[in-house]
Amino acid sequence: MSELRRLYLRGTERAVSYTARGGGGDQYTRPPRDRALHADKLLSQLEQSASEAQRRGLEPADPTPLTFELTREAEDLIGSLERLRSGIHLLSAIEGPNGIRATVRVPDGKRSIVEAVFNRYKTETNTKSGRPKHQDLVENIESIRLATEADLWTDSLAFPQPAETLWWEVWLYVGANDHAAVKQQFADEAASARLEVNPRMLVFPERAIVLVWGSHEQWQRHARLFLHVAELRRAKPLNSEYVESSPRFQRELIDDLVDRVVRPSPHAPAVCLLDTGVAHGHPLLALGLEPNDAQAVELSWGARDHHAGRHGTTMAGLALYGSLVDALQSSELVTLEHRLESVKILPPNGENRLEVYGSVTQEAIARIESLQPQRRRVFNLAVTADCRDGGLPSSWSAAVDQTCVGGALAGEPKLICVAAGNLRDQIVGDDYEYPMLRDSSCGVEDPGQSWNALTVGAMTERVDVGPDPAYADYTPIAMPGDLCPTSRVSLAWPEAARDGWPVKPDVVMEGGNWAVGPGQERCVPDDLGLLTTTLRPGGALLSITHDTSPATALAARMAARIWARYPDLRAEIVRGLMVHSARWTSAMRRRFPGTSKAMIQDRLRCYGYGVPDEARALRSAENLVTLIYEGALTPYCRDEKSKTIKTKEMHVHELPWPTATLQQLGHERVQLRITLSYFVEPSPGRRGWTRRHRYASHGLRFAVFRPTDTEPRFLKRVSTSALDETEADDPGSNGDDLAWVVGPQKRGQGSIHSDWCDATAAELAVCNKIAVYPVTGWWRERKHLERWGESARYSLIVTLETARNDVQLYSEIKSAIRIPSEVTAR
């Protein structure tokens, strides 16, 4: 590929007033009810809940947590249970086999508001519709009761037995109060119950999360503890990986390489490993890791790698050098363009004490940033927990999202590469079959479901088991270009977590292969793994690693190298370039053949967008030109007349376009690829995630000028795009749209949207306008938080590519771009 720099767009955006398309009134399915009898039943149950609260020891002035059992059809009605101005807040909402369980916090004196809803339903009629008032809501309520701890249990695991002691993940209700004050009130109550409260706290809008050690019996004996709680879950232990050491080279090879390494600049970007520490004394790692850049969350842990398999040290070698085999076999200089940093997030001795790992992650990041606040860095998180969230947000994944987006608490936006996680028990189990894609135990692990992180799975090109006679009868499990046998996928998530939620992994990188023997025994021969660094007491300096951890380290390295070339890029666009440059291998296409939208979705949820290509991410060519835009828009505003929150604006980009060259190419095929990357602010509590309780603060989408569009038609079509994500993002397709591979209705998942199409050059010659427009999020729906005026950053990447080498797309575009025309590059 030619060494042509990326072209940076400035001033291409034009802010246009944006109004989402309105729809007809919602129609809800309601079970048959006798109006008076149903209202009386609910009023009676409401009164019984007051008596039960008094029996449990709650004071009349205390708020009352009420649990509403709703029908399955009531998902979009959950938000109607709230009356925010009156302080009635939804705490949690969980869908079960028989319906939806929603728990609401009702302040002292506000029970009458709930009673009024039932009485209006019983006695009043809407004059327009002729139906009972509040009919849709009330008739979808099966029952009401005073909530218990079990009602606030939102974990997929069973509620604990009364005497079982465990670490509870406690989501505290904060509302408009001070997070620290609420935590202290809860801690004071917990102390009287002899419950141990972990000192760390994770902070989100309206919620604080702490870990508490104790039993359900202790909770039951102190009813007032319950008043602070919005949700309860079981805290998660970590699945630290074990990497066996297999040194294969001698010290002189390392010494030779050390002599050929050119150290990185002090100002070079870094890969920061959040892991088990790093053996700084390793001669190869010392060249890129300064002693002060190796830290630990707890200073008493020390910064050195304590893990038996030297997990952090093995990741460090790949994050700094990539393929050590290539470096060791070469006689050329090895110039390091980025550095290493390390923050140990796991304790060195004994069992790992359960922590609020989201808080630990944030604390680790804050520690290293305080030492070198100006340094660009990519965070590498290859430590994961279980997959029981099934793709839905957890406290850890939400903390990763919060850290990525930045803000008052998290500072500047950040890029975090997270491992998709490995099949551990499954790979050695009798029932293992390659590939394991749809078993619920094989989903991407926490926090890999993060919207903003770059989640990395593993693929492999390694199929030679090597000359070792011990493996003479072994064969590789995966074929070249296919999924690493242990890599987890989001195809295994429940269907509800695949519709509208992020595609995970985002990309896949080399993670090695496994082999199977004649007796179905499975292992990783050295030649199927990745050579990397270690430091053993016996003097071994090289080792083998495999699975999604090394794949994540390689992805972090590539991101750091992008930043080394283009240091002014935002975190969002570095992530976007990783996805934008990725391609599926032929093996991936064979695994999920065809072009149907369902097959494309399966392929995405197995391999993400494919294997990133560093050359594509870094450079353009005359026949492959990439345009980059970084900007921000304000998605929402308040209507001063109605005081409602509405969509505000969209950006229409008129791109410098090689119209003349494309017209000359005529019927030649050209590919147009677009990636929109942005970070969302999370709202992680399990409150149904519909309407006002959406997880993401906001959403953005893109639409492209069609070959038969006029500008008025284009603007009208986009400005009436559906606000609701259950509708098509780019409606009105009438046969003249481009043949998008992912498609407008499916590419709007998560916070990075990438799609591409092949069309004739003549068709694309007029497609020089792209609209970026908002869809709804909690900034808009939860207006009492007053976040509706926030600005939303985004990055847009556009590539035109043709197979012909004699065309000059790049030159024509560059000549049309305003100065400065190039991304700053080193």
N, C-alpha and C positions, 0 to 999 in steps of 0.2 A: 504494500500500500504506500502511496506517495506520502511524504512528510508534510502535508498541508495542515495548518492549524484549524481548530474549531472557529467558526464564525459566530460572533456574539451580536445578538439583536438588541438594539436600543430604540425606543420610541416607536415601535411598531404597533403598540397597543392603543386602542381608542375606547374610552369608557362609554358604555351605552346603558341607558336605563333598562333594567331587566325586570320583567314580571313573569312569574311562573304561571303556567296554564292552570286555570281553575277547572274543577271537576264537578260532577253531579254530587248530590248529597249521598253520604254513605248509607248503605243498606245493610243492616245487621240481622243475622238470624237470631230469633228469640224462641225459647221454649214456650209452649202454651202455659199461660198462668191465669188463675182466678185473681183478678186485680186486688180485690179487698183482702182475700185470704193471704195472698203473697205479701202484701204490704204489712198486714198485722203480724205475720210470722217474723218478718225482718225487724219490725219495731220491738217485738217481744225479745228476740235474740239480742238486740242492742241493749235492752234493759237488763237482761241476764248478764251481759258482759260487765256492766257496772257493778253488779252484785259480786261477781267473781273477782273483780279487781279489789274490792274491799276485803274479800275473804283472804286473798293472797297477801294482804298487808300494804297495798298501795294507798296513798293518801288521796282525799278528794281533789286536791289541787294538782296532783300528778297528771301528766299526759297519759292517754290511754292508747296502747297499741291494739288495733283491731285487725283481725284476719278475715278477709272476704274470700269465700270460695266462689269462683266464677266459672261459667261454662267455657268450653274450648273455643267457642266463637267470639269470645269477648276480648281478644288480644288488643284490638284497637280502641277499646273502651277503658283500658286500665287507667289512662291519664285522667279520665273523668272522675275518678275517686278523689283526686286532689282538689283542695281549695286553698291555693297558695296564699291569698291575701288573708285568709283566716288561720294560717299556720297549719293546715291539714296537709301533711306530706306523705307521699308514697315511700315506704322503706324498701320494699323488695317485691318482686313478682316472679313466680316460678311456674312454668308449665309442667303439669304432671299427666299421668295417663288418663285421669278423669276430668281434667280441667285446669284452671289457673288459680294459683294461691297467691293472693296479693295482700300485703300487710301495710296498714296505714297508721300513722301517728296522729292522734287527735288531741290537741291541747285542752287544758282545763277550760270549761265553759263553751267549747265548740261542738260538743256532742249534739246540741240542738240543730246544728246545720245539717248533720247527717239525718236526723229525725225529720227535718223539713223536706228533704229530698224524697223520703218515703211517703210522707203525708201528701205532698204535691202529686206524686204518682197515684196515690189512692183516690184523691178527691178532685184534682184539677185536670183540665184538658187543654191541649195546645190548640188555639183557635185556627191556626193555619192548616195543620195536618189532621186535626180531629182525633189525635191520639193522646193517651195519657202523658203528662209531662214526665220526663226522664225515663220513658218506657224502655229504650234500648239498654240503658245501664241497669235499671232495677230488675228487669226481667231476666237479665243475664247473671244476677247474683243468686247463687244457690243458698248460701247461709252466711252468718256472721258470728264471730266468737272473739273472746279476749285472746290475743295472741300468746303463744308460748315460745320457749326457746326453739322448739322443733319447727315452729312455723317460720322462724327466721333463718332456718338452716337452708342455705342455697347451694350446698355442695352436692356433687353427684354421688358421693359415698353415703352410706347409711348413717343416720343420726346416732351418736355414741350411746352406749349403754350407761345407765345412771352412775355406776361406780368406776367407769373407765376414766383414767387420767390421761390427758393428752394436751397438746398445744392447740389452742383454738385461735383461728384467725378471726378477730373481732372487728367488724366494720362499725365504727361509732357514728351515730347521727350527730352532725355538727350544725347543719342549717346555716344561719347567719352568725353563729357564735364563733368565738376564738377556738381554733383547733387545740392549742395547748391547754387552754382552760377546761375544755370538755374532757380531754384525756386525763387531766389531773383529777377532775371530779369522779371519773370512772375508776381511776387507780385508787382513790380514797375508799370508794365503795368496795372495790375488789379486795383491798387489804383486810377489811373486816370479814370477808368471806374466806380469808387465807388463800386467795388466788394470787399467783405470781404473774405480774405484768412486765413483759419485756420493755426496757426503756426506749427502744426505737419506735418511731411512729412514721407512717407513710401518710402524706397529706394529699387530698383531692378536693375539688369543689364539693362542699356540703358533707364530706366524709373524712374520717381519719381511721387508719388501720393500725391495730396493735396485736401482738400475740399474748395469749394468756394461758398459763399452765394450771390445770385443775380438772375437776370432774363436773358432770352435769348435776350431781347431788349438791355440790357447793353452790352452783348457780341458783338452784331451786330454793335454797335456804335464805337467799338474800334477793328478794323480789325487786328491789329498787335498782339492782344492777341492770336489769332488763330494760329500764327506761332509757338507757344511753345507746342501745344497740339497734342498728339497722339491718345487719346481716351477720350470720355466723357460718364459718367454714372450718374444715380441718386444715391446719397448716401443713405444708408439704415438705417432706424430706427431699434432699437432692440426690440425684443418681450420678455420683462422681464416677468417671470412667477409669477403667484399669487398663493401662498400656504396658504390655510386657516388653522388657528390654531385650534387644538382640543386636549387640554391637558387631559391626562387620568390617570396619576399617580401623586402621592404626593411627596413632597420634601424628605420625609424620604427614599424613594426608591433610589433617586439620592444620598443621603448621604451614604447609604449603599454601593452603587457601588463605590463611590469615595474612600471609605476606602479599597476597594479591588483592586484598579488599581495600577499597577506598572508603574511608569513614564518611558517614553522612554529615551534612552541615548542622551546626547547633540549631538552626532555624528550620530544619527539615520537618515535615509532618511526621506523625508517629502512629504506630499501631499500639494501642494500650490494651494489654491482656488483663481481663478480669477473671482470675483463675486461681491456681494453687500456689502462685508465686513463681519466680524464675531463678535458676541457678546462674547468678550474675558472673560467677567465676569461670563459666565456660568460655574458652578463648574466642569462639566465633561470636557469641552473644555479647561479650564485653565490648566489641567493636561498635555496637549499635545501641547499647543500653548503659547509660550513666548510672552510677550507684544511687544518686539521689532520685532517679526516675523509677526506682523499684521501691514500692510502698506496700503497706497493709492497712486494711480497715481498722484493725486493732494493732497498735504499735507493738504490743507484747507478743504478737504472733511472729514478728520478724518477716522479712521480705523474701527469704530464700524458699525454694520449692520443697515442700515437705511431703508431697504425694509419693506413694510407693512407686508409681509408674512415671514420676516426673512429668505429670500432665502439662503443667504450665510451661516447662522447659521445652517439651516437644512441640508445643504450639509456637513457642518463640522462634525456633529455628525456621519453621515454615513461614511464619509471618514476616521474617526479616529477609530470608534468602529464597523462598519458594523451593524449587527442586534442588536439593543439595547434591544429587547425583550429577546434574549438569554442572554445577559449580565445581565439584571435586574433580570431574573428568577434564574440565577445561584448563587451559593454561593462560587464559585471558584475565585481564583485570575485572574485578567485580565491584562496580560502583553502587554504593548504597544511597538511594535517593530519599529514604525515609528512616526513621529511628524506631526504637522500641521503648515502651513504658510498661510497667506492671503494677497492678494493685491486687494483693492477695485478698480474696473475699471468703476463703474457707479457713477455719482454724486448723492448727497443726496437730493437735493431740486429741485422742478420744473420738467419740461419736460427734458428728456435726449436730450442734444444738440448733433446733429449728429457729429460724429468724424470719422477720419480715424481709424477705430477700429483695423485694422492691426497694425498701429503704436502704439495705446494705449496698445494693447496686448504685443507688443515687449517692450514698455517702462515699463510696469508692471513687466515683467520677468526680465528685466535688473535691476530694482530697488531691487528686493528681492535677486537676485544673487550677487549684490554688497555688501550686508550685510553678506551673508554666501556663499562665492564663492566655497568652497570645498564640500558643502553638496549635496548629491544626492537628487533629487526631481522629482516628477511627477506633472505636471501642470494639473489642472482640470478646464476646460472651459465649463460651462453648460449654458452660455448665447449665444443666437443665433439670427440671423436676418432671413429674409425671404428666400424662396427657388426659387426665380425667375431665378437664374443662371442655373437651370436645370442640375446641376452636373458639369458645366464648372467652371473653376477657377475664383475666385473673388480676389479683393485686400486683403481681410481679410484671405481667405483660403491660398492664396499665401504667405502672411506674416507668417502664421502658418507653412507652409512648409519651408520657409526660416529660421525661428527660429529653427525648428527641426533639419535641416541639419547642422546648425552652420556655422562657417567660420569666416572671418575677421570681419564681422559686428555682427554676432549673437553668437560668442564664441563657446563653446563646444556643440555638438549635444544634443538635449533635447527630452524628451518624454512628449507629450501633449495628454491628453484624452479630446475629444470634444463630446458634445451631438449631437445626430442625429436630435434633435428638436421634437416638439410636434404638434399634430393636435389640435388647440385651437378652432377656430370657427366651424370646421367640427364636432367635437365630440358632440356638442350640437345642431347641425343643423338638420333640418327635413329630409334631404336626406342622413344622415350618415348610412352607412352599414358596418358592420365589416366583414373582414378587408378592409380598404381602401388602396389599393396597387398600382393602376395604374392611379389614377387621378393626373393630372399634378400639382395640388395644394398640393399634399401630399408627395412631394419629400423631401429628406434630406435637412436640412436647412444650410445656410452659417454660419460658415466655415466648416461644416461637410464633404464637398467634398474634403478637404485637403488630399493630397496623403500620407503625412508622419505622420499625426496624427493618433491615435487610435480612430476611431469614434465609439461611443457606442449607440446602440439602446436599447429598453426595451422589455423584455418578462415578463411573470408572471407565478407563481405557485399558486397564491392566488385566491381562488374561494369561500371562506366562507364569506358571507356578514355580519355575526355576529348576535348577539341576539337582536340588537336594533329593537323594534317593528316598528319604522318608515320605516324600509327597509324589512318588512316581505314579501312583494310581489315583491321584486327586485330579479333579477337573474344576475349572473356575465356575462359580455359580452364575455370575452376570456376564453377558456378552459385551464386547466393546461398545461404548457409547450409551450403555443402559444404566439403570439405577443401581447404586451400591446396595448390596443385599441387606444392609441394616438401616438404610435411610428411611425416615418417617415421612408421611405424606398427609395432605389434608383431604385426600379422597376418603380417608378412614373416618373423618369427622361425620357426625350426623348431618343429614341433608339440610336441616335448618341452619347449620353453621356453615354451609357451603353457598347458600343463596344470599348474596349481598355482603358477606363477610370476606375478608381478604383472601387472595390466592396465596397459599403457602406450600412449599417454600417459594421465595421470589426467584431464586436462581439455584443452580447446582454447580458444584466444582468437584475436582478429583478428590475422592475419598478412599481409593483403594478397593480391593475386591476380597471376597472370601472364596475358599475352595471346599469341595465336598469329597469325602473319601468313599471307598467301596461299601463301608458300613454306615453311610449317611452321617459320619462324623464331620464337623465343620470347623475350620480354623482359618488363620490368615498366614500363609507362608510369607517369608520375608520379602520375596520378590513381588508379592501382590500388595504390599504396604507402601508407605511413603517414608523415605529416609529423612531423618531429622536429628536434632540435637538432644543430648541427655547428659547428665553428669552423675555418675554412679560412684559409690565408695571404692569399687574395684578399679576405677579408672576409665570405664567405658565412656566415650564421648558421643557416640552415634547410636541411634535406636530406630525402630520402626513404629509408625503409628498408622491409624486407619479410621474410617467412618466419618461422621459429619463434623467432628472437631477439627481435623486438619483441613477439611473443605472450607470451613468457616475462616480459619486462619489465612488460607489462600485468598479468599474473597476480601478479607480485611487488607491484606497486602496490596491487592489490585486497587482498592479504593484509595489507599495511601499514595500509591504511585500516580493515580489520577490527580490527587491534590498536589503532589510534588511538581507536576507539569503545569497545573492550572490552580495556583494557590488561592485565587480570589473567588473560586466557585463556592456556592452554598452547599451545605450538607444535603439538601433535598435533591440538588441536581447531580451530585456525585452518585447518590443512590439511583437516580434516574438513568445516568449513563451506564451503570452496571446492568440494569434491566434492559435498557435500549440496545445495548451491544450484544445481548444474549441471543443464542439461536439453538433450536432443537437439533440433536443429532439424528442421523437416519434411523438409528435403533429406537429412539424415542418416537419417531413418526411411525415406525412399524408397530410399536407396542399399542399405539392408539391411532389406527390408520384413518384416513379420510379427512374431510373438511367440514363435517357437520358441526354445528355449534356445541352439541353435547359432547362429541369426541374431543373438540378443542378444549372444553372445560376440564375433561378428565386428564388430558395431557398437561394442562396448566397446573392442576392440583396434584400432579405427581412430580413434575420436573420444574415447575415454575415456568419462566420464559426461556429456560435452557441454560447453556453454558456461556458465561460472559467472555467476550473477546477483547483483550486489552488493546490491541491495535485499533479495533473499531472504536473503542471508547476514547482513545487518545487523539486520533488523527482522522483527517478527511482525505479525499482524493478528488481528482477532476470529475470522475464519474460516480463519486459517493461523497455527498456533501451534507454536513450536519450543522444545523442552526440551533443556537442556544439562547433562550430568553429567561431572565429572572426578574420577577416583579411581584406585585401584590394588588389585590382588590378588596373592596369592602363588601362582603356578601349581603349584609342585612342593614336595615335602618328602621327607625320608628316613624310611623305615620303620625304626624302631629295632630291630625284631626281625630282619628279613631284610637290613637295610642296603641295600635297593634304593631307587631313587628313583621316586616315584609322583606322580600328580596329587594336589593338596591341596584346592583349594577353587574354587568358582564364586561369582559374585555374582548374586543374584536381586533385581531392582529391581521394587518395587511402586510404580507411577507414580501421581501425582495425576491422575485421569482424569475427563474430562467425561462420566461415565456417563449422567447424566440427559439432557443435551443430545443425546447420540448415540442414546439410546433414543427420544427424541421424533422424531428425524429418520427413524427406522425404516429404510425401504428406500432412502433417499437414498444415493448413492455418496460415499464418503469415502476419501481416500488416506492411507495410513500409510507413512512413509518413515523408515528407520533407517540410521544410519551409525556404524560402530565404527572408531575411528582410534587407532593406537598405533604405537610405533617398536620395531623389533627390533634386537638386537645381532648383527652379522654374523659369520659364520665362513666366509670366502671361499675357502679353498683347495679345489681341485677334487679332492675325495675321494669322489665318487660322490653326495653329497647325499642319501643314503638312510639311514634309521634314525639312528644316532648321528652321522652326518656331515651333518645337515641344516644349511642355510645360516642359518636364523633361530634365534635364541636360544629363542624361544617363539612360540606362536601363540594367538590368542584368537578365539572365535566367538560369535555371538549366536543365541538361539532365542526365539521369541515364543509366549506363551500363546495356544492355539488356541480358537476359539469353543466347541468341545465339550470342552475340557480341564477337569479338576478340578485343584486344586493338587497332590495326591499324584501324579496321573497326569503332570502337567507335570514335576514334579521327577524322577520316575522316568525319564521319556522323555529328559530332557536329561542326567541323570547317567549314563545308559548310552550317551551319544553316542560315536561312534567316535573313538578316539584317533588312529588311523592316517588320514592325509590321503587315502589311496587309497579310503577309504570315505566314505559320505555324512556330512556334518557334523550333519544334523538328521534322523536316521533315523526310520523308522516312519510315514512319511506314508501315511495311509490314506483320503484323500479329504476329510478335514475340515480340512486345512491351508489357509492363506490362499494366494491366487494370486500368489506372489512373481514379479516380472519376471525377475530374475537367477536366483533359485533357490538353495536351501540348499547344493546340491552345487557350485555354481560361484562363489558370492560369497565363498568363503573363500580367495581368491588374494591374495598379497601381505600388506600390513599395514594396509590400509584396506578395509573391507567395507561396501558400501552396497547397499541393496535397498529395493524399495517394492512396494506392492500396492494395488489398488482393491477395496474390499469395501463391503458395506452398513454403514451406521452401526450397525445393530443387532448385526451380527457383531462389529464393533470395540468395541462398548460393554464387552465383557468381556475384551478383550485388553490388560489393564493391567499385565501382568508380562513382563519381559524378563530372560532369563538370559544372563550373559556367562561363558563357560567356557573352559578351556585345552585346547589340543591340544599335541602334543609338539614339542620343539625341542632344540637341543644343550645347553641348560642342564640338561635332564633326562637326555639320552642320554650325554653326556660327563661323567660324574659325577666323574672324577678332577680336573676343573677346579674343582670345589666351587662352582659357581654356582647350584646347584639351589634355594637358599633365597632367591634374589633376588626382589624385588617388581617387578611389571610395571604400569606406568602405562597407563591407557587413558582415552579420551574417548568418550562416547556421545551421539549427537544423535538426537532423535526429533521428527518433525513430523506433525501431523494437519492435513489441509487439505480443505475442502469448497468447492464452487463457489458455494454460497449465501452471500449477503452479510448475511443477517438473523439469523445464528446467533452465539452468543457462547461459542465454545470457549475462547477465551483467558481470559475473565473467570471461568468456572467452574474452570479449572485453577489460575489465580492464587490464587483464594480458598482452594484446598486445599493450597497449597504452604507449607511451613514458612518462617518469616522467618529470614534474608533471602531474598526470593523472586526477586530480579532480579540478573542479571549486572551488575557495576559498569560503567557506561557514561558516556562523556563527551558 
